[in-house]
Amino acid sequence: MSDKSSSGKGFAFVNSGTVITGELLVENDLSIEGTVKGTIRATGTVSIHVQGVVEGEIQSASVKIGGKVTGNVTANDRVILEAKAVLVGDLRTRELIIQEGAVFHGKCEMQTGTRTNLVV
């Protein structure tokens, strides 16, 4: 399902109870309340909600994790780990925000310099 985000850009949505296996290539934003098993590449923000689960690699401009991610995360701009987030995997980003209560098992590499645009 695709709609418009608050910024006016289109976005994709994985609803609760939905399981997707494979590679997701998304122009703009992606919101996940269900389960994704595979690689995610998005040009916008990938948001994993509290009930959302991702088992695989994420490459995006920004990533906001409220649920569980098992796999490596690369974000050109920033990663936010919300209070109930669980991230098991390595992380690469320019800016990292970890809220109290979040769990992170892995290593983190902080990028410096200018941003690069991700092409899907």
N, CA, C and O atoms as CSV, one atom per row, in Angstrom:
chain,resi,resn,atom,element,x,y,z
A,1,MET,N,N,0.845,-1.174,0.000
A,1,MET,CA,C,0.000,0.000,0.000
A,1,MET,C,C,0.885,1.230,0.000
A,1,MET,O,O,1.867,1.290,0.740
A,2,SER,N,N,0.557,2.184,-0.799
A,2,SER,CA,C,1.341,3.406,-0.894
A,2,SER,C,C,0.433,4.599,-0.682
A,2,SER,O,O,-0.731,4.580,-1.084
A,3,ASP,N,N,0.958,5.635,-0.054
A,3,ASP,CA,C,0.183,6.824,0.242
A,3,ASP,C,C,1.131,8.003,0.281
A,3,ASP,O,O,2.238,7.916,-0.250
A,4,LYS,N,N,0.732,9.096,0.892
A,4,LYS,CA,C,1.596,10.266,1.029
A,4,LYS,C,C,1.996,10.441,2.486
A,4,LYS,O,O,1.158,10.322,3.379
A,5,SER,N,N,3.272,10.723,2.733
A,5,SER,CA,C,3.722,11.028,4.074
A,5,SER,C,C,3.458,12.495,4.362
A,5,SER,O,O,3.002,13.236,3.491
A,6,SER,N,N,3.747,12.912,5.594
A,6,SER,CA,C,3.500,14.302,5.969
A,6,SER,C,C,4.351,15.270,5.160
A,6,SER,O,O,3.996,16.442,5.034
A,7,SER,N,N,5.462,14.804,4.613
A,7,SER,CA,C,6.317,15.659,3.803
A,7,SER,C,C,5.816,15.769,2.366
A,7,SER,O,O,6.368,16.528,1.570
A,8,GLY,N,N,4.764,15.006,2.034
A,8,GLY,CA,C,4.228,15.050,0.686
A,8,GLY,C,C,4.828,13.995,-0.224
A,8,GLY,O,O,4.338,13.785,-1.334
A,9,LYS,N,N,5.889,13.324,0.230
A,9,LYS,CA,C,6.484,12.250,-0.557
A,9,LYS,C,C,5.654,10.984,-0.376
A,9,LYS,O,O,4.949,10.838,0.622
A,10,GLY,N,N,5.736,10.079,-1.331
A,10,GLY,CA,C,5.054,8.804,-1.196
A,10,GLY,C,C,5.767,7.921,-0.178
A,10,GLY,O,O,6.947,8.120,0.110
A,11,PHE,N,N,5.035,6.933,0.370
A,11,PHE,CA,C,5.660,5.976,1.268
A,11,PHE,C,C,4.991,4.626,1.124
A,11,PHE,O,O,3.877,4.519,0.611
A,12,ALA,N,N,5.686,3.595,1.583
A,12,ALA,CA,C,5.159,2.236,1.559
A,12,ALA,C,C,4.922,1.789,2.992
A,12,ALA,O,O,5.571,2.281,3.916
A,13,PHE,N,N,3.990,0.855,3.181
A,13,PHE,CA,C,3.585,0.434,4.514
A,13,PHE,C,C,3.484,-1.085,4.561
A,13,PHE,O,O,2.861,-1.695,3.692
A,14,VAL,N,N,4.104,-1.706,5.586
A,14,VAL,CA,C,3.970,-3.140,5.837
A,14,VAL,C,C,3.132,-3.268,7.103
A,14,VAL,O,O,3.600,-2.968,8.202
A,15,ASN,N,N,1.896,-3.714,6.941
A,15,ASN,CA,C,0.921,-3.758,8.020
A,15,ASN,C,C,1.218,-4.884,9.017
A,15,ASN,O,O,1.874,-5.870,8.679
A,16,SER,N,N,0.734,-4.724,10.227
A,16,SER,CA,C,0.826,-5.747,11.261
A,16,SER,C,C,0.213,-7.046,10.749
A,16,SER,O,O,-0.852,-7.026,10.132
A,17,GLY,N,N,0.871,-8.168,10.998
A,17,GLY,CA,C,0.391,-9.462,10.525
A,17,GLY,C,C,0.908,-9.848,9.152
A,17,GLY,O,O,0.738,-10.990,8.725
A,18,THR,N,N,1.535,-8.917,8.458
A,18,THR,CA,C,2.082,-9.181,7.128
A,18,THR,C,C,3.532,-9.633,7.257
A,18,THR,O,O,4.300,-9.061,8.030
A,19,VAL,N,N,3.904,-10.666,6.494
A,19,VAL,CA,C,5.287,-11.147,6.444
A,19,VAL,C,C,5.758,-11.059,5.000
A,19,VAL,O,O,5.143,-11.630,4.099
A,20,ILE,N,N,6.855,-10.339,4.790
A,20,ILE,CA,C,7.430,-10.209,3.454
A,20,ILE,C,C,8.821,-10.824,3.481
A,20,ILE,O,O,9.629,-10.515,4.357
A,21,THR,N,N,9.095,-11.697,2.515
A,21,THR,CA,C,10.408,-12.325,2.400
A,21,THR,C,C,11.006,-11.935,1.054
A,21,THR,O,O,10.368,-12.085,0.013
A,22,GLY,N,N,12.255,-11.426,1.087
A,22,GLY,CA,C,12.921,-11.025,-0.149
A,22,GLY,C,C,13.537,-9.652,-0.014
A,22,GLY,O,O,13.813,-9.186,1.092
A,23,GLU,N,N,13.750,-9.009,-1.144
A,23,GLU,CA,C,14.380,-7.694,-1.176
A,23,GLU,C,C,13.329,-6.622,-1.428
A,23,GLU,O,O,12.525,-6.731,-2.353
A,24,LEU,N,N,13.344,-5.568,-0.582
A,24,LEU,CA,C,12.445,-4.434,-0.767
A,24,LEU,C,C,13.249,-3.247,-1.257
A,24,LEU,O,O,14.207,-2.833,-0.604
A,25,LEU,N,N,12.867,-2.689,-2.410
A,25,LEU,CA,C,13.469,-1.474,-2.943
A,25,LEU,C,C,12.387,-0.415,-2.923
A,25,LEU,O,O,11.389,-0.521,-3.637
A,26,VAL,N,N,12.589,0.626,-2.088
A,26,VAL,CA,C,11.526,1.600,-1.862
A,26,VAL,C,C,12.009,3.004,-2.200
A,26,VAL,O,O,13.023,3.463,-1.675
A,27,GLU,N,N,11.280,3.678,-3.076
A,27,GLU,CA,C,11.517,5.096,-3.340
A,27,GLU,C,C,10.800,5.848,-2.231
A,27,GLU,O,O,9.592,5.683,-2.061
A,28,ASN,N,N,11.511,6.664,-1.479
A,28,ASN,CA,C,10.968,7.453,-0.379
A,28,ASN,C,C,10.916,6.642,0.921
A,28,ASN,O,O,11.833,5.869,1.201
A,29,ASP,N,N,9.844,6.812,1.723
A,29,ASP,CA,C,9.786,6.268,3.081
A,29,ASP,C,C,9.123,4.899,3.135
A,29,ASP,O,O,8.335,4.534,2.263
A,30,LEU,N,N,9.467,4.138,4.200
A,30,LEU,CA,C,8.882,2.822,4.451
A,30,LEU,C,C,8.543,2.712,5.926
A,30,LEU,O,O,9.386,2.987,6.780
A,31,SER,N,N,7.312,2.311,6.235
A,31,SER,CA,C,6.843,2.126,7.602
A,31,SER,C,C,6.523,0.643,7.798
A,31,SER,O,O,5.779,0.056,7.012
A,32,ILE,N,N,7.090,0.036,8.855
A,32,ILE,CA,C,6.938,-1.404,9.068
A,32,ILE,C,C,6.303,-1.679,10.430
A,32,ILE,O,O,6.849,-1.316,11.472
A,33,GLU,N,N,5.131,-2.332,10.398
A,33,GLU,CA,C,4.486,-2.826,11.616
A,33,GLU,C,C,4.440,-4.347,11.603
A,33,GLU,O,O,4.149,-4.969,12.625
A,34,GLY,N,N,4.723,-4.943,10.467
A,34,GLY,CA,C,4.738,-6.398,10.310
A,34,GLY,C,C,6.159,-6.928,10.367
A,34,GLY,O,O,6.988,-6.422,11.123
A,35,THR,N,N,6.441,-7.956,9.560
A,35,THR,CA,C,7.745,-8.611,9.543
A,35,THR,C,C,8.332,-8.591,8.139
A,35,THR,O,O,7.644,-8.891,7.163
A,36,VAL,N,N,9.607,-8.236,8.045
A,36,VAL,CA,C,10.334,-8.282,6.784
A,36,VAL,C,C,11.559,-9.162,6.998
A,36,VAL,O,O,12.363,-8.923,7.899
A,37,LYS,N,N,11.690,-10.192,6.148
A,37,LYS,CA,C,12.844,-11.085,6.185
A,37,LYS,C,C,13.589,-10.905,4.872
A,37,LYS,O,O,13.205,-11.465,3.845
A,38,GLY,N,N,14.665,-10.113,4.917
A,38,GLY,CA,C,15.420,-9.836,3.703
A,38,GLY,C,C,16.011,-8.451,3.744
A,38,GLY,O,O,16.009,-7.799,4.788
A,39,THR,N,N,16.518,-7.997,2.616
A,39,THR,CA,C,17.201,-6.714,2.511
A,39,THR,C,C,16.203,-5.598,2.217
A,39,THR,O,O,15.285,-5.760,1.413
A,40,ILE,N,N,16.402,-4.460,2.885
A,40,ILE,CA,C,15.587,-3.271,2.645
A,40,ILE,C,C,16.511,-2.163,2.166
A,40,ILE,O,O,17.512,-1.856,2.814
A,41,ARG,N,N,16.171,-1.560,1.023
A,41,ARG,CA,C,16.881,-0.380,0.521
A,41,ARG,C,C,15.840,0.687,0.242
A,41,ARG,O,O,14.905,0.468,-0.529
A,42,ALA,N,N,16.006,1.858,0.880
A,42,ALA,CA,C,15.034,2.933,0.710
A,42,ALA,C,C,15.757,4.261,0.580
A,42,ALA,O,O,16.814,4.465,1.176
A,43,THR,N,N,15.178,5.168,-0.207
A,43,THR,CA,C,15.782,6.489,-0.379
A,43,THR,C,C,15.391,7.445,0.735
A,43,THR,O,O,16.035,8.480,0.907
A,44,GLY,N,N,14.353,7.125,1.494
A,44,GLY,CA,C,13.880,7.987,2.579
A,44,GLY,C,C,14.143,7.359,3.932
A,44,GLY,O,O,15.194,6.762,4.162
A,45,THR,N,N,13.172,7.503,4.826
A,45,THR,CA,C,13.280,6.985,6.192
A,45,THR,C,C,12.591,5.631,6.301
A,45,THR,O,O,11.468,5.459,5.828
A,46,VAL,N,N,13.270,4.667,6.929
A,46,VAL,CA,C,12.673,3.377,7.259
A,46,VAL,C,C,12.310,3.433,8.738
A,46,VAL,O,O,13.179,3.633,9.586
A,47,SER,N,N,11.021,3.257,9.049
A,47,SER,CA,C,10.536,3.282,10.430
A,47,SER,C,C,10.021,1.898,10.802
A,47,SER,O,O,9.084,1.392,10.184
A,48,ILE,N,N,10.638,1.285,11.817
A,48,ILE,CA,C,10.188,-0.006,12.323
A,48,ILE,C,C,9.463,0.269,13.639
A,48,ILE,O,O,10.083,0.665,14.626
A,49,HIS,N,N,8.160,0.059,13.647
A,49,HIS,CA,C,7.348,0.354,14.822
A,49,HIS,C,C,7.548,-0.715,15.900
A,49,HIS,O,O,8.204,-1.727,15.654
A,50,VAL,N,N,6.989,-0.497,17.083
A,50,VAL,CA,C,7.206,-1.368,18.239
A,50,VAL,C,C,6.929,-2.831,17.911
A,50,VAL,O,O,7.695,-3.698,18.332
A,51,GLN,N,N,5.869,-3.133,17.178
A,51,GLN,CA,C,5.536,-4.516,16.839
A,51,GLN,C,C,6.246,-4.997,15.580
A,51,GLN,O,O,6.096,-6.159,15.203
A,52,GLY,N,N,7.013,-4.136,14.923
A,52,GLY,CA,C,7.705,-4.486,13.685
A,52,GLY,C,C,8.970,-5.302,13.927
A,52,GLY,O,O,9.656,-5.139,14.936
A,53,VAL,N,N,9.258,-6.189,12.970
A,53,VAL,CA,C,10.446,-7.047,13.035
A,53,VAL,C,C,11.113,-7.045,11.666
A,53,VAL,O,O,10.452,-7.217,10.641
A,54,VAL,N,N,12.430,-6.847,11.660
A,54,VAL,CA,C,13.204,-6.949,10.431
A,54,VAL,C,C,14.342,-7.924,10.686
A,54,VAL,O,O,15.103,-7.775,11.642
A,55,GLU,N,N,14.447,-8.931,9.813
A,55,GLU,CA,C,15.544,-9.891,9.854
A,55,GLU,C,C,16.301,-9.737,8.545
A,55,GLU,O,O,15.991,-10.401,7.556
A,56,GLY,N,N,17.299,-8.855,8.545
A,56,GLY,CA,C,18.059,-8.605,7.328
A,56,GLY,C,C,18.688,-7.232,7.359
A,56,GLY,O,O,18.547,-6.492,8.332
A,57,GLU,N,N,19.372,-6.903,6.307
A,57,GLU,CA,C,20.110,-5.650,6.192
A,57,GLU,C,C,19.185,-4.500,5.813
A,57,GLU,O,O,18.250,-4.668,5.030
A,58,ILE,N,N,19.464,-3.314,6.388
A,58,ILE,CA,C,18.726,-2.097,6.036
A,58,ILE,C,C,19.721,-1.057,5.540
A,58,ILE,O,O,20.727,-0.787,6.195
A,59,GLN,N,N,19.432,-0.469,4.368
A,59,GLN,CA,C,20.203,0.652,3.817
A,59,GLN,C,C,19.212,1.748,3.491
A,59,GLN,O,O,18.275,1.538,2.721
A,60,SER,N,N,19.417,2.930,4.080
A,60,SER,CA,C,18.444,3.998,3.912
A,60,SER,C,C,19.072,5.342,4.228
A,60,SER,O,O,20.202,5.411,4.711
A,61,ALA,N,N,18.333,6.414,3.952
A,61,ALA,CA,C,18.784,7.750,4.346
A,61,ALA,C,C,18.750,7.880,5.861
A,61,ALA,O,O,19.708,8.363,6.465
A,62,SER,N,N,17.647,7.449,6.484
A,62,SER,CA,C,17.489,7.461,7.938
A,62,SER,C,C,16.739,6.217,8.366
A,62,SER,O,O,15.963,5.649,7.598
A,63,VAL,N,N,16.978,5.795,9.609
A,63,VAL,CA,C,16.287,4.630,10.155
A,63,VAL,C,C,15.829,4.958,11.567
A,63,VAL,O,O,16.592,5.483,12.378
A,64,LYS,N,N,14.567,4.640,11.846
A,64,LYS,CA,C,13.990,4.840,13.176
A,64,LYS,C,C,13.483,3.485,13.642
A,64,LYS,O,O,12.577,2.916,13.034
A,65,ILE,N,N,14.067,2.964,14.728
A,65,ILE,CA,C,13.743,1.619,15.188
A,65,ILE,C,C,13.003,1.695,16.523
A,65,ILE,O,O,13.513,2.235,17.505
A,66,GLY,N,N,11.794,1.144,16.536
A,66,GLY,CA,C,11.022,1.023,17.761
A,66,GLY,C,C,10.786,-0.440,18.096
A,66,GLY,O,O,10.431,-0.771,19.227
A,67,GLY,N,N,10.984,-1.322,17.113
A,67,GLY,CA,C,10.782,-2.758,17.276
A,67,GLY,C,C,12.107,-3.501,17.301
A,67,GLY,O,O,13.062,-3.051,17.935
A,68,LYS,N,N,12.171,-4.648,16.607
A,68,LYS,CA,C,13.361,-5.495,16.634
A,68,LYS,C,C,13.979,-5.615,15.246
A,68,LYS,O,O,13.287,-5.892,14.267
A,69,VAL,N,N,15.285,-5.403,15.177
A,69,VAL,CA,C,16.040,-5.570,13.941
A,69,VAL,C,C,17.212,-6.500,14.222
A,69,VAL,O,O,17.998,-6.267,15.140
A,70,THR,N,N,17.319,-7.563,13.418
A,70,THR,CA,C,18.466,-8.457,13.466
A,70,THR,C,C,19.137,-8.358,12.109
A,70,THR,O,O,18.657,-8.923,11.126
A,71,GLY,N,N,20.252,-7.638,12.058
A,71,GLY,CA,C,20.952,-7.417,10.794
A,71,GLY,C,C,21.658,-6.076,10.830
A,71,GLY,O,O,21.439,-5.273,11.737
A,72,ASN,N,N,22.496,-5.840,9.853
A,72,ASN,CA,C,23.274,-4.604,9.802
A,72,ASN,C,C,22.436,-3.446,9.258
A,72,ASN,O,O,21.584,-3.624,8.387
A,73,VAL,N,N,22.707,-2.249,9.802
A,73,VAL,CA,C,21.966,-1.048,9.416
A,73,VAL,C,C,22.952,0.004,8.931
A,73,VAL,O,O,23.917,0.324,9.625
A,74,THR,N,N,22.709,0.544,7.733
A,74,THR,CA,C,23.485,1.656,7.196
A,74,THR,C,C,22.522,2.785,6.863
A,74,THR,O,O,21.586,2.610,6.082
A,75,ALA,N,N,22.767,3.953,7.470
A,75,ALA,CA,C,21.925,5.123,7.216
A,75,ALA,C,C,22.823,6.304,6.902
A,75,ALA,O,O,23.732,6.623,7.669
A,76,ASN,N,N,22.569,6.957,5.770
A,76,ASN,CA,C,23.395,8.090,5.364
A,76,ASN,C,C,23.277,9.275,6.314
A,76,ASN,O,O,24.224,10.048,6.456
A,77,ASP,N,N,22.127,9.426,6.964
A,77,ASP,CA,C,21.895,10.581,7.823
A,77,ASP,C,C,21.915,10.202,9.299
A,77,ASP,O,O,22.875,10.516,10.003
A,78,ARG,N,N,20.857,9.524,9.784
A,78,ARG,CA,C,20.785,9.222,11.213
A,78,ARG,C,C,20.035,7.940,11.487
A,78,ARG,O,O,19.241,7.460,10.678
A,79,VAL,N,N,20.323,7.394,12.684
A,79,VAL,CA,C,19.601,6.242,13.213
A,79,VAL,C,C,19.084,6.624,14.590
A,79,VAL,O,O,19.819,7.171,15.413
A,80,ILE,N,N,17.807,6.330,14.834
A,80,ILE,CA,C,17.210,6.561,16.141
A,80,ILE,C,C,16.761,5.216,16.692
A,80,ILE,O,O,15.984,4.503,16.057
A,81,LEU,N,N,17.260,4.871,17.891
A,81,LEU,CA,C,16.812,3.678,18.600
A,81,LEU,C,C,15.875,4.153,19.704
A,81,LEU,O,O,16.313,4.763,20.679
A,82,GLU,N,N,14.586,3.870,19.548
A,82,GLU,CA,C,13.596,4.287,20.536
A,82,GLU,C,C,13.662,3.391,21.767
A,82,GLU,O,O,14.368,2.383,21.760
A,83,ALA,N,N,12.941,3.744,22.814
A,83,ALA,CA,C,13.041,3.099,24.124
A,83,ALA,C,C,12.835,1.584,24.098
A,83,ALA,O,O,13.467,0.880,24.886
A,84,LYS,N,N,11.980,1.060,23.228
A,84,LYS,CA,C,11.717,-0.384,23.184
A,84,LYS,C,C,12.452,-1.085,22.047
A,84,LYS,O,O,12.186,-2.252,21.759
A,85,ALA,N,N,13.369,-0.382,21.407
A,85,ALA,CA,C,14.097,-0.940,20.259
A,85,ALA,C,C,15.096,-2.006,20.688
A,85,ALA,O,O,15.689,-1.936,21.765
A,86,VAL,N,N,15.267,-3.004,19.804
A,86,VAL,CA,C,16.323,-4.006,19.948
A,86,VAL,C,C,17.013,-4.095,18.593
A,86,VAL,O,O,16.382,-4.419,17.587
A,87,LEU,N,N,18.312,-3.805,18.570
A,87,LEU,CA,C,19.113,-3.921,17.357
A,87,LEU,C,C,20.266,-4.869,17.628
A,87,LEU,O,O,21.120,-4.607,18.475
A,88,VAL,N,N,20.277,-5.985,16.888
A,88,VAL,CA,C,21.367,-6.953,16.970
A,88,VAL,C,C,22.038,-6.951,15.607
A,88,VAL,O,O,21.564,-7.586,14.665
A,89,GLY,N,N,23.145,-6.231,15.516
A,89,GLY,CA,C,23.846,-6.092,14.248
A,89,GLY,C,C,24.695,-4.846,14.269
A,89,GLY,O,O,24.616,-4.046,15.201
A,90,ASP,N,N,25.498,-4.681,13.256
A,90,ASP,CA,C,26.383,-3.527,13.176
A,90,ASP,C,C,25.653,-2.337,12.573
A,90,ASP,O,O,24.670,-2.481,11.847
A,91,LEU,N,N,26.167,-1.159,12.898
A,91,LEU,CA,C,25.497,0.084,12.559
A,91,LEU,C,C,26.497,1.055,11.963
A,91,LEU,O,O,27.612,1.202,12.464
A,92,ARG,N,N,26.083,1.727,10.871
A,92,ARG,CA,C,26.924,2.752,10.240
A,92,ARG,C,C,26.041,3.949,9.907
A,92,ARG,O,O,25.057,3.825,9.178
A,93,THR,N,N,26.406,5.119,10.455
A,93,THR,CA,C,25.591,6.312,10.254
A,93,THR,C,C,26.393,7.562,10.587
A,93,THR,O,O,27.496,7.478,11.127
A,94,ARG,N,N,25.827,8.731,10.258
A,94,ARG,CA,C,26.451,10.014,10.612
A,94,ARG,C,C,26.037,10.453,12.012
A,94,ARG,O,O,26.836,11.039,12.743
A,95,GLU,N,N,24.785,10.170,12.388
A,95,GLU,CA,C,24.247,10.620,13.668
A,95,GLU,C,C,23.476,9.467,14.315
A,95,GLU,O,O,22.696,8.785,13.651
A,96,LEU,N,N,23.699,9.253,15.619
A,96,LEU,CA,C,23.052,8.157,16.339
A,96,LEU,C,C,22.381,8.691,17.592
A,96,LEU,O,O,23.001,9.392,18.392
A,97,ILE,N,N,21.096,8.350,17.759
A,97,ILE,CA,C,20.345,8.722,18.957
A,97,ILE,C,C,19.829,7.427,19.579
A,97,ILE,O,O,19.103,6.667,18.937
A,98,ILE,N,N,20.210,7.181,20.841
A,98,ILE,CA,C,19.765,5.989,21.553
A,98,ILE,C,C,18.982,6.435,22.778
A,98,ILE,O,O,19.533,7.056,23.686
A,99,GLN,N,N,17.691,6.112,22.796
A,99,GLN,CA,C,16.864,6.476,23.940
A,99,GLN,C,C,17.053,5.461,25.064
A,99,GLN,O,O,17.394,4.301,24.827
A,100,GLU,N,N,16.826,5.922,26.286
A,100,GLU,CA,C,16.940,5.058,27.453
A,100,GLU,C,C,16.009,3.862,27.308
A,100,GLU,O,O,14.831,4.019,26.985
A,101,GLY,N,N,16.545,2.662,27.549
A,101,GLY,CA,C,15.769,1.433,27.434
A,101,GLY,C,C,16.050,0.654,26.167
A,101,GLY,O,O,15.754,-0.540,26.101
A,102,ALA,N,N,16.611,1.297,25.164
A,102,ALA,CA,C,16.932,0.613,23.909
A,102,ALA,C,C,18.080,-0.373,24.124
A,102,ALA,O,O,18.934,-0.169,24.987
A,103,VAL,N,N,18.087,-1.441,23.331
A,103,VAL,CA,C,19.135,-2.460,23.396
A,103,VAL,C,C,19.864,-2.479,22.063
A,103,VAL,O,O,19.239,-2.543,21.004
A,104,PHE,N,N,21.215,-2.421,22.121
A,104,PHE,CA,C,22.040,-2.444,20.916
A,104,PHE,C,C,23.197,-3.391,21.141
A,104,PHE,O,O,24.046,-3.151,21.999
A,105,HIS,N,N,23.235,-4.486,20.358
A,105,HIS,CA,C,24.332,-5.452,20.400
A,105,HIS,C,C,25.011,-5.434,19.038
A,105,HIS,O,O,24.455,-5.926,18.056
A,106,GLY,N,N,26.198,-4.874,18.978
A,106,GLY,CA,C,26.924,-4.797,17.718
A,106,GLY,C,C,27.966,-3.710,17.806
A,106,GLY,O,O,28.241,-3.182,18.884
A,107,LYS,N,N,28.544,-3.378,16.674
A,107,LYS,CA,C,29.511,-2.288,16.658
A,107,LYS,C,C,28.958,-1.143,15.824
A,107,LYS,O,O,28.110,-1.334,14.952
A,108,CYS,N,N,29.460,0.051,16.116
A,108,CYS,CA,C,28.966,1.250,15.457
A,108,CYS,C,C,30.125,1.980,14.792
A,108,CYS,O,O,31.176,2.181,15.400
A,109,GLU,N,N,29.925,2.373,13.544
A,109,GLU,CA,C,30.895,3.188,12.820
A,109,GLU,C,C,30.216,4.504,12.471
A,109,GLU,O,O,29.207,4.528,11.765
A,110,MET,N,N,30.777,5.594,12.971
A,110,MET,CA,C,30.218,6.917,12.710
A,110,MET,C,C,30.893,7.508,11.482
A,110,MET,O,O,32.119,7.594,11.418
A,111,GLN,N,N,30.081,7.917,10.505
A,111,GLN,CA,C,30.583,8.516,9.275
A,111,GLN,C,C,30.761,10.009,9.476
A,111,GLN,O,O,30.063,10.630,10.278
A,112,THR,N,N,31.683,10.564,8.754
A,112,THR,CA,C,31.871,12.015,8.770
A,112,THR,C,C,31.792,12.530,7.337
A,112,THR,O,O,31.839,11.747,6.388
A,113,GLY,N,N,31.673,13.838,7.182
A,113,GLY,CA,C,31.656,14.431,5.852
A,113,GLY,C,C,30.256,14.630,5.327
A,113,GLY,O,O,29.283,14.610,6.081
A,114,THR,N,N,30.165,14.822,4.034
A,114,THR,CA,C,28.882,15.129,3.399
A,114,THR,C,C,28.056,13.865,3.195
A,114,THR,O,O,28.587,12.756,3.140
A,115,ARG,N,N,26.763,14.058,3.087
A,115,ARG,CA,C,25.837,12.959,2.850
A,115,ARG,C,C,25.899,12.529,1.391
A,115,ARG,O,O,26.199,13.325,0.501
A,116,THR,N,N,25.615,11.275,1.173
A,116,THR,CA,C,25.485,10.775,-0.186
A,116,THR,C,C,24.070,10.243,-0.379
A,116,THR,O,O,23.481,9.699,0.554
A,117,ASN,N,N,23.539,10.390,-1.545
A,117,ASN,CA,C,22.188,9.912,-1.821
A,117,ASN,C,C,22.215,8.434,-2.154
A,117,ASN,O,O,23.047,7.974,-2.936
A,118,LEU,N,N,21.298,7.695,-1.553
A,118,LEU,CA,C,21.170,6.272,-1.813
A,118,LEU,C,C,20.311,6.074,-3.051
A,118,LEU,O,O,19.255,6.693,-3.183
A,119,VAL,N,N,20.751,5.229,-3.945
A,119,VAL,CA,C,19.992,4.942,-5.153
A,119,VAL,C,C,19.497,3.513,-5.051
A,119,VAL,O,O,20.280,2.593,-4.816
A,120,VAL,N,N,18.169,3.323,-5.232
A,120,VAL,CA,C,17.599,1.967,-5.173
A,120,VAL,C,C,17.364,1.437,-6.562
A,120,VAL,O,O,16.890,0.312,-6.721
